Amino acid sequence: MDSVVALMESQKSLESLLLLKMNNLEAQLQSSLPKKDIADVVRSLDSIETRHRQKCLLLSGVPERSDDDLIAVTVTLFQRHLGLSNITADSVKSCYRLGKYTEGRSRPIVVRFSNLSCRSSVWKDKTKLKGSSLVLHEFLTKSR
């Protein structure tokens, strides 16, 4: 019986020693990366992400079809609704839908333009979409 009590006391002292060492290690880890450095990294990452999204716009309200060529669909919409005949398939670098498919809902389309002037001309004429189901948004990061 004495050996069991001695063994339990030994285990408790080992547990408290282990807990103390873990707490010391946590304190060292937290102090090794100051919050200011983390905030700087987050800010620079946001800046990089913003520059990456600079040539993009979000187009909402376009119904989904399984056989869609999204570049052709978006170029046709821009030409028809905005009257921009200078926007061609070469003006759009890529298009893709965001999110998971849900029956009865249309996902927004991310339109990446080949140059900033094409994106700016579409963005300037977005007011011509009033009254239609189409909506243009800037593709911003969460912090913006």
C-alpha positions in Angstrom: 0.0 0.0 0.0 2.9 2.3 0.8 4.4 1.7 -2.6 1.1 2.8 -4.3 1.0 6.0 -2.3 4.6 6.7 -3.1 4.0 6.0 -6.8 1.0 8.4 -6.8 3.0 11.1 -5.1 5.8 10.6 -7.7 3.3 10.8 -10.5 1.8 14.1 -9.1 5.2 15.7 -8.8 6.1 14.6 -12.4 2.7 16.1 -13.6 3.3 19.4 -11.9 6.9 19.5 -13.3 5.6 18.8 -16.8 2.9 21.4 -16.5 5.4 24.0 -15.3 7.7 23.2 -18.2 4.8 23.4 -20.7 3.7 26.8 -19.4 7.3 28.1 -19.7 7.5 26.8 -23.3 4.1 28.5 -24.2 5.4 31.8 -22.7 8.6 31.6 -24.8 6.6 30.8 -28.0 4.2 33.7 -27.4 7.1 36.2 -26.7 9.1 35.0 -29.7 6.7 36.4 -32.3 5.4 39.8 -31.2 1.9 40.8 -32.2 3.3 43.8 -34.1 5.2 41.5 -36.4 2.2 39.3 -37.0 0.1 42.4 -37.9 2.8 43.6 -40.3 2.8 40.2 -42.0 -1.0 40.2 -42.3 -0.9 43.8 -43.7 1.7 42.9 -46.3 -0.2 39.7 -47.3 -3.4 41.8 -47.7 -1.5 44.2 -49.9 -0.2 41.4 -52.1 -3.7 39.9 -52.4 -5.2 43.3 -53.3 -2.7 43.8 -56.1 -3.5 40.3 -57.4 -7.2 41.1 -57.5 -6.7 44.5 -59.1 -7.7 43.4 -62.6 -10.8 41.4 -61.4 -14.5 42.2 -61.0 -17.3 40.1 -59.6 -20.4 39.6 -61.8 -23.5 38.5 -60.0 -26.9 37.5 -61.3 -25.9 35.4 -64.3 -27.9 32.2 -64.5 -26.0 29.0 -64.5 -26.0 26.5 -67.3 -23.9 23.3 -67.5 -22.6 24.0 -71.0 -21.6 27.7 -70.4 -18.4 29.1 -71.9 -18.0 31.8 -69.2 -15.7 34.0 -71.2 -18.1 34.1 -74.1 -21.1 34.7 -71.8 -19.4 37.6 -69.9 -18.1 39.2 -73.1 -21.6 39.0 -74.6 -23.1 40.5 -71.5 -20.6 43.4 -71.4 -21.2 44.1 -75.1 -25.0 43.9 -74.9 -25.8 45.5 -71.6 -22.9 48.0 -71.3 -22.5 48.8 -75.0 -18.8 48.1 -74.9 -17.8 46.8 -78.3 -14.1 47.1 -77.5 -14.4 44.2 -74.9 -13.6 41.0 -76.7 -12.6 37.5 -75.6 -8.9 38.6 -75.7 -9.8 41.3 -73.1 -10.8 38.7 -70.6 -8.0 36.6 -69.2 -10.1 34.1 -67.3 -13.5 33.5 -65.7 -14.7 31.2 -63.0 -17.6 30.8 -60.6 -17.1 31.2 -56.8 -18.4 28.7 -54.3 -20.2 25.5 -54.4 -23.1 24.8 -56.7 -26.5 25.1 -55.1 -29.8 24.3 -56.9 -31.8 27.4 -57.7 -29.0 29.9 -57.0 -26.5 31.4 -59.3 -22.9 31.8 -58.1 -21.0 35.0 -58.8 -18.4 35.0 -61.6 -14.9 36.3 -61.1 -13.8 38.0 -64.3 -10.0 38.6 -64.7 -9.2 41.2 -67.4 -6.0 41.1 -69.4 -5.3 44.8 -68.7 -6.5 47.4 -66.3 -8.0 49.7 -69.0 -10.6 47.1 -70.0 -11.5 46.6 -66.3 -11.8 50.3 -65.8 -14.1 50.8 -68.8 -16.4 48.0 -67.6 -16.4 49.4 -64.1 -17.2 53.0 -65.3 -20.2 51.8 -67.3 -21.7 49.5 -64.5 -24.5 52.0 -63.9 -26.0 50.9 -67.2 -26.8 47.6 -65.5 -29.5 49.2 -63.3 -32.9 47.5 -63.8 -31.3 44.2 -64.8 -30.5 41.2 -62.7 -26.8 41.8 -63.2 -24.6 43.4 -60.6 -20.9 44.3 -60.8 -18.7 44.3 -57.6 -15.0 44.9 -57.0 -13.3 41.7 -55.9 -11.9 42.9 -52.6 -10.2 41.2 -49.7 -12.1 40.5 -46.4 -10.3 43.4 -44.6 -11.4 45.9 -47.3 
